[in-house]
Amino acid sequence: MRNTARFAAVAGVLLAQLFPANAASLNTMNEVGTALQACWTPPADSGTASVTLSFSFKRDGTLIGPPKPTAIKVSGDDKARQAYVDAATAALRNCLPLSFSPALAKGIAGNVFTLQFNSPKQ
């Protein structure tokens, strides 16, 4: 019985790490950021690019309107920059809805947040 409980606990932790958007309710903005970053895969060959998105949540874990890029640092032409912004926007959208704890949901709605999506340093 103890081994079954231990296995269930370990499996739960592993699943929460693999599927953060479907994990238990998020309690802090740090947890929200971690969950969103887990959904991010930068475009191939993007060097040391980054984009910062600005967005607001509803209490139900969805967005109020589309995210807006507020800072874009991508080498290349407009097409490369747009591809990077699109990838960050898709990562955010694909990670939703998030599950907020009641306390976080109460305070999160309508506030503007920013999150930077970075390529790994090469």
Residue frames as a rotation matrix with the C-alpha (Angstrom) as fourth column:
MET 1
0.568 0.823 0.000 0.00
0.823 -0.568 0.000 0.00
0.000 0.000 -1.000 0.00
ARG 2
0.443 -0.486 -0.754 2.84
0.143 -0.792 0.594 2.41
-0.885 -0.371 -0.281 0.84
ASN 3
-0.628 -0.719 0.297 4.58
0.377 0.053 0.925 1.65
-0.681 0.693 0.238 -2.45
THR 4
-0.116 0.683 0.722 1.36
0.983 -0.025 0.182 2.36
0.142 0.730 -0.668 -4.36
ALA 5
0.809 0.409 -0.421 0.96
0.508 -0.848 0.152 5.71
-0.295 -0.337 -0.894 -2.59
ARG 6
0.038 -0.891 -0.453 4.61
0.078 -0.449 0.890 6.57
-0.996 -0.069 0.053 -3.20
PHE 7
-0.629 -0.228 0.743 4.29
0.701 0.248 0.669 5.64
-0.337 0.942 0.004 -6.89
ALA 8
0.343 0.855 0.390 1.16
0.928 -0.372 -0.002 7.77
0.143 0.363 -0.921 -7.24
ALA 9
0.711 -0.132 -0.691 2.92
0.242 -0.876 0.417 10.74
-0.660 -0.464 -0.591 -5.63
VAL 10
-0.389 -0.920 -0.058 5.97
0.149 -0.125 0.981 10.42
-0.909 0.373 0.186 -7.89
ALA 11
-0.440 0.301 0.846 3.77
0.895 0.223 0.386 10.00
-0.072 0.927 -0.368 -10.98
GLY 12
0.652 0.749 -0.121 1.81
0.748 -0.661 -0.063 13.11
-0.127 -0.050 -0.991 -10.02
VAL 13
0.347 -0.624 -0.700 4.96
0.012 -0.743 0.669 15.19
-0.938 -0.241 -0.251 -9.69
LEU 14
-0.668 -0.634 0.390 6.27
0.356 0.189 0.915 13.97
-0.654 0.750 0.100 -13.05
LEU 15
-0.105 0.713 0.693 2.98
0.991 0.019 0.130 14.67
0.080 0.701 -0.709 -14.80
ALA 16
0.746 0.361 -0.559 2.81
0.478 -0.876 0.072 18.14
-0.464 -0.321 -0.826 -13.29
GLN 17
-0.103 -0.868 -0.486 6.25
-0.064 -0.482 0.874 18.88
-0.993 0.121 -0.006 -14.71
LEU 18
-0.764 -0.199 0.614 5.37
0.528 0.354 0.772 17.51
-0.371 0.914 -0.165 -18.15
PHE 19
-0.260 0.784 0.564 1.96
0.724 -0.228 0.651 19.18
0.639 0.578 -0.508 -18.39
PRO 20
-0.881 -0.211 -0.423 2.11
0.464 -0.557 -0.689 22.37
-0.090 -0.803 0.589 -16.34
ALA 21
-0.761 0.637 0.122 -1.00
-0.547 -0.731 0.407 23.97
0.349 0.243 0.905 -17.82
ASN 22
0.159 0.845 -0.510 -3.03
-0.288 0.534 0.795 20.94
0.944 0.020 0.329 -16.77
ALA 23
-0.633 -0.496 -0.594 -1.40
0.411 0.434 -0.802 20.67
0.656 -0.752 -0.071 -13.35
ALA 24
-0.025 0.576 -0.817 -2.88
0.995 -0.067 -0.078 21.68
-0.100 -0.815 -0.571 -10.02
SER 25
0.855 0.458 0.243 -4.00
0.476 -0.879 -0.021 25.26
0.204 0.133 -0.970 -9.55
LEU 26
-0.206 -0.920 0.333 -1.28
0.668 -0.381 -0.639 27.89
0.715 0.091 0.693 -9.78
ASN 27
0.472 0.381 -0.795 -0.86
0.881 -0.244 0.405 29.96
-0.040 -0.892 -0.451 -6.62
THR 28
0.202 -0.507 -0.838 1.71
0.239 -0.805 0.544 32.61
-0.950 -0.310 -0.042 -7.52
MET 29
0.840 0.035 -0.541 2.81
-0.461 -0.479 -0.747 34.63
-0.285 0.877 -0.386 -10.54
ASN 30
-0.265 -0.964 -0.017 6.16
-0.883 0.235 0.406 32.80
-0.388 0.123 -0.914 -10.41
GLU 31
-0.417 0.202 0.886 4.26
0.130 0.978 -0.162 29.54
-0.900 0.048 -0.434 -10.94
VAL 32
0.727 0.684 -0.060 2.33
0.096 -0.187 -0.978 31.15
-0.680 0.705 -0.201 -13.81
GLY 33
0.451 -0.644 -0.618 5.60
-0.862 -0.495 -0.112 32.25
-0.234 0.583 -0.778 -15.45
THR 34
-0.567 -0.675 0.472 7.12
-0.565 0.736 0.372 28.80
-0.599 -0.056 -0.799 -15.04
ALA 35
0.017 0.676 0.737 4.02
0.323 0.693 -0.644 27.16
-0.946 0.249 -0.207 -16.55
LEU 36
0.872 0.333 -0.359 4.07
-0.175 -0.472 -0.864 29.51
-0.457 0.816 -0.354 -19.54
GLN 37
0.097 -0.925 -0.368 7.82
-0.957 -0.188 0.221 29.12
-0.274 0.330 -0.903 -20.12
ALA 38
-0.424 -0.224 0.878 7.37
-0.186 0.970 0.157 25.33
-0.886 -0.097 -0.453 -20.18
CYS 39
0.535 0.709 0.460 5.22
0.384 0.281 -0.880 25.75
-0.753 0.647 -0.122 -23.30
TRP 40
0.697 -0.292 -0.655 7.90
-0.563 -0.788 -0.249 27.77
-0.444 0.542 -0.713 -25.14
THR 41
0.263 -0.679 0.685 9.99
0.697 0.625 0.352 26.35
-0.668 0.385 0.637 -27.95
PRO 42
0.112 -0.247 -0.963 11.99
-0.360 -0.913 0.192 29.02
-0.926 0.325 -0.191 -29.77
PRO 43
0.949 0.192 -0.251 12.21
-0.289 0.206 -0.935 28.90
-0.128 0.960 0.251 -33.56
ALA 44
0.560 -0.780 0.279 15.22
0.755 0.619 0.216 27.06
-0.341 0.090 0.936 -34.95
ASP 45
-0.248 -0.829 0.501 18.32
0.942 -0.327 -0.074 29.14
0.226 0.454 0.862 -35.64
SER 46
0.703 0.589 0.398 17.02
0.476 -0.806 0.351 32.15
0.528 -0.058 -0.847 -33.71
GLY 47
-0.212 -0.913 0.350 20.38
0.234 -0.395 -0.889 32.91
0.949 -0.106 0.297 -32.09
THR 48
-0.768 -0.091 -0.634 20.02
0.640 -0.107 -0.761 35.00
0.002 -0.990 0.141 -28.95
ALA 49
-0.577 0.627 0.524 16.68
-0.016 -0.650 0.760 36.53
0.817 0.430 0.384 -29.84
SER 50
-0.768 0.449 -0.456 13.96
0.576 0.174 -0.799 37.57
-0.279 -0.877 -0.392 -27.41
VAL 51
-0.468 0.700 0.540 10.47
0.031 -0.598 0.801 39.01
0.883 0.392 0.258 -27.41
THR 52
-0.950 0.262 -0.171 8.50
0.156 -0.075 -0.985 40.41
-0.271 -0.962 0.030 -24.50
LEU 53
-0.455 0.876 0.162 4.75
0.392 0.034 0.919 39.99
0.800 0.481 -0.359 -24.61
SER 54
-0.928 0.304 0.217 2.26
-0.356 -0.549 -0.756 42.05
-0.110 -0.778 0.618 -22.62
PHE 55
-0.453 0.795 -0.403 -1.10
0.047 0.473 0.880 40.48
0.890 0.380 -0.251 -21.75
SER 56
-0.554 0.387 0.737 -3.89
-0.833 -0.262 -0.488 40.25
0.004 -0.884 0.468 -19.20
PHE 57
-0.923 0.226 -0.312 -5.75
0.214 0.974 0.073 37.25
0.321 0.001 -0.947 -17.82
LYS 58
0.095 0.960 0.262 -9.38
-0.625 -0.147 0.766 36.66
0.775 -0.237 0.586 -17.04
ARG 59
0.002 -0.037 0.999 -10.14
-0.965 0.263 0.011 34.78
-0.263 -0.964 -0.035 -13.82
ASP 60
0.841 0.432 0.327 -10.78
-0.342 0.891 -0.297 31.61
-0.420 0.138 0.897 -15.84
GLY 61
0.122 -0.914 0.388 -7.14
0.151 0.403 0.903 31.45
-0.981 -0.052 0.187 -17.02
THR 62
0.287 -0.015 0.958 -7.75
0.957 0.054 -0.285 32.72
-0.047 0.998 0.030 -20.54
LEU 63
-0.748 -0.654 -0.116 -6.52
0.636 -0.755 0.160 36.01
-0.192 0.046 0.980 -21.99
ILE 64
0.433 0.726 -0.534 -8.31
0.380 -0.684 -0.623 39.32
-0.818 0.067 -0.572 -22.25
GLY 65
0.868 -0.065 -0.492 -7.55
-0.442 -0.552 -0.707 40.07
-0.225 0.831 -0.508 -25.89
PRO 66
0.786 -0.612 -0.086 -4.43
0.395 0.604 -0.692 39.14
0.475 0.510 0.717 -27.83
PRO 67
0.418 -0.736 -0.532 -0.95
0.651 -0.165 0.741 39.50
-0.634 -0.656 0.410 -26.34
LYS 68
0.988 -0.121 0.092 1.06
-0.031 -0.750 -0.660 42.49
0.149 0.650 -0.745 -27.57
PRO 69
0.259 -0.961 -0.098 4.80
0.922 0.276 -0.270 42.47
0.287 -0.021 0.958 -28.25
THR 70
0.980 0.079 -0.184 6.42
0.148 -0.904 0.400 45.27
-0.135 -0.419 -0.898 -26.26
ALA 71
0.252 -0.944 -0.211 10.09
-0.783 -0.328 0.529 44.54
-0.569 0.032 -0.822 -26.99
ILE 72
0.974 0.028 0.225 11.52
0.113 0.799 -0.590 42.59
-0.196 0.601 0.775 -29.91
LYS 73
0.192 -0.965 -0.179 15.21
-0.823 -0.258 0.506 41.73
-0.534 0.050 -0.844 -30.22
VAL 74
0.561 0.039 0.827 15.55
0.319 0.912 -0.260 39.48
-0.764 0.409 0.499 -33.25
SER 75
-0.479 -0.766 -0.428 18.30
-0.273 -0.334 0.902 39.57
-0.835 0.549 -0.049 -35.86
GLY 76
-0.695 0.160 0.701 17.22
0.659 0.531 0.533 39.55
-0.287 0.832 -0.474 -39.46
ASP 77
-0.871 0.383 0.306 14.41
-0.031 -0.667 0.745 41.01
0.490 0.639 0.593 -41.47
ASP 78
-0.418 0.808 0.415 10.77
-0.907 -0.396 -0.142 41.74
0.050 -0.436 0.898 -40.63
LYS 79
0.353 0.544 -0.761 9.83
-0.545 0.781 0.306 38.18
0.761 0.307 0.572 -41.58
ALA 80
-0.374 -0.582 -0.722 12.28
0.323 0.648 -0.690 36.74
0.869 -0.491 -0.054 -39.01
ARG 81
-0.944 0.050 0.327 11.00
-0.304 -0.525 -0.795 39.11
0.132 -0.850 0.511 -36.32
GLN 82
-0.073 0.997 0.014 7.37
-0.973 -0.075 0.220 38.26
0.221 0.003 0.975 -37.08
ALA 83
0.186 0.087 -0.979 8.12
-0.159 0.986 0.057 34.51
0.970 0.145 0.197 -37.01
TYR 84
-0.761 -0.531 -0.373 9.64
0.296 0.228 -0.928 34.88
0.577 -0.816 -0.016 -33.54
VAL 85
-0.750 0.571 0.334 6.72
-0.659 -0.595 -0.460 36.96
-0.064 -0.565 0.823 -32.25
ASP 86
0.158 0.843 -0.513 4.28
-0.821 0.401 0.406 34.43
0.549 0.357 0.756 -33.74
ALA 87
-0.172 -0.300 -0.938 6.11
0.164 0.931 -0.327 31.55
0.971 -0.210 -0.111 -32.01
ALA 88
-0.981 -0.191 -0.031 5.96
0.072 -0.211 -0.975 33.31
0.179 -0.959 0.221 -28.63
THR 89
-0.441 0.892 0.097 2.30
-0.897 -0.437 -0.063 34.20
-0.014 -0.115 0.993 -29.11
ALA 90
0.190 0.484 -0.854 1.50
-0.514 0.791 0.333 30.60
0.837 0.376 0.399 -30.10
ALA 91
-0.612 -0.476 -0.631 3.35
0.286 0.611 -0.738 29.25
0.737 -0.632 -0.238 -27.04
LEU 92
-0.928 0.311 0.207 1.28
-0.347 -0.514 -0.784 31.49
-0.137 -0.800 0.585 -24.78
ARG 93
-0.119 0.954 -0.276 -1.99
-0.982 -0.072 0.173 30.64
0.145 0.292 0.945 -26.53
ASN 94
0.054 0.090 -0.995 -1.27
-0.315 0.947 0.068 26.87
0.948 0.310 0.079 -26.56
CYS 95
-0.831 -0.451 -0.326 -0.58
0.179 0.338 -0.924 26.88
0.527 -0.826 -0.200 -22.83
LEU 96
-0.764 0.583 0.277 -4.00
-0.627 -0.571 -0.530 28.26
-0.151 -0.578 0.802 -21.94
PRO 97
0.555 0.304 0.774 -6.25
-0.365 -0.747 0.555 28.12
0.747 -0.591 -0.304 -20.12
LEU 98
-0.679 -0.727 -0.105 -4.23
-0.115 0.247 -0.962 28.06
0.725 -0.641 -0.251 -16.94
SER 99
0.354 0.762 -0.543 -5.78
0.508 0.331 0.795 26.91
0.785 -0.557 -0.270 -13.70
PHE 100
-0.452 -0.478 0.753 -5.50
-0.294 -0.718 -0.631 29.60
0.842 -0.507 0.184 -11.02
SER 101
-0.682 0.241 -0.690 -6.11
0.722 0.374 -0.583 29.06
0.117 -0.896 -0.429 -7.34
PRO 102
0.394 0.916 0.076 -9.16
0.879 -0.400 0.260 31.00
0.269 -0.036 -0.963 -6.10
ALA 103
0.467 -0.269 -0.842 -6.93
0.467 -0.734 0.493 33.57
-0.751 -0.623 -0.217 -4.39
LEU 104
-0.658 -0.752 -0.036 -4.79
0.326 -0.328 0.887 34.16
-0.679 0.572 0.461 -7.48
ALA 105
-0.440 0.571 0.693 -7.82
0.857 0.036 0.514 34.28
0.269 0.820 -0.505 -9.79
LYS 106
0.548 0.701 -0.457 -9.38
0.820 -0.559 0.125 36.95
-0.168 -0.443 -0.881 -7.58
GLY 107
0.411 -0.461 -0.786 -6.36
0.123 -0.827 0.549 39.24
-0.903 -0.323 -0.283 -7.84
ILE 108
-0.503 -0.762 0.407 -5.14
0.459 0.163 0.873 38.49
-0.732 0.626 0.268 -11.36
ALA 109
0.153 0.679 0.718 -8.04
0.964 0.057 -0.260 39.56
-0.217 0.732 -0.646 -13.54
GLY 110
0.901 0.336 0.275 -7.39
0.420 -0.838 -0.349 42.65
0.113 0.430 -0.896 -15.63
ASN 111
0.555 -0.774 -0.305 -3.83
-0.199 -0.480 0.855 43.27
-0.808 -0.413 -0.420 -14.47
VAL 112
0.852 -0.343 -0.395 -1.22
-0.424 -0.011 -0.906 43.69
0.306 0.939 -0.155 -17.20
PHE 113
0.578 -0.691 0.434 1.68
-0.020 0.520 0.854 41.25
-0.816 -0.502 0.287 -17.12
THR 114
0.539 -0.489 -0.685 4.79
-0.827 -0.154 -0.541 40.90
0.159 0.858 -0.488 -19.25
LEU 115
0.624 -0.399 0.672 6.82
0.010 0.864 0.503 37.81
-0.781 -0.307 0.543 -20.03
GLN 116
0.160 -0.678 -0.717 10.04
-0.944 -0.319 0.091 37.57
-0.290 0.662 -0.691 -21.98
PHE 117
0.896 0.067 0.438 10.53
0.073 0.952 -0.297 34.63
-0.437 0.298 0.848 -24.34
ASN 118
0.267 -0.911 -0.315 14.24
-0.838 -0.381 0.391 33.99
-0.476 0.159 -0.865 -25.03
SER 119
0.760 -0.236 -0.606 16.20
-0.261 0.743 -0.616 31.75
0.596 0.626 0.503 -27.32
PRO 120
0.833 -0.529 -0.163 18.87
0.439 0.452 0.776 29.69
-0.337 -0.718 0.609 -25.62
LYS 121
0.549 -0.733 -0.402 22.28
-0.674 -0.673 0.306 31.32
-0.495 0.103 -0.863 -25.61
GLN 122
0.971 -0.219 0.093 24.57
0.230 0.761 -0.607 29.83
0.062 0.611 0.789 -28.23
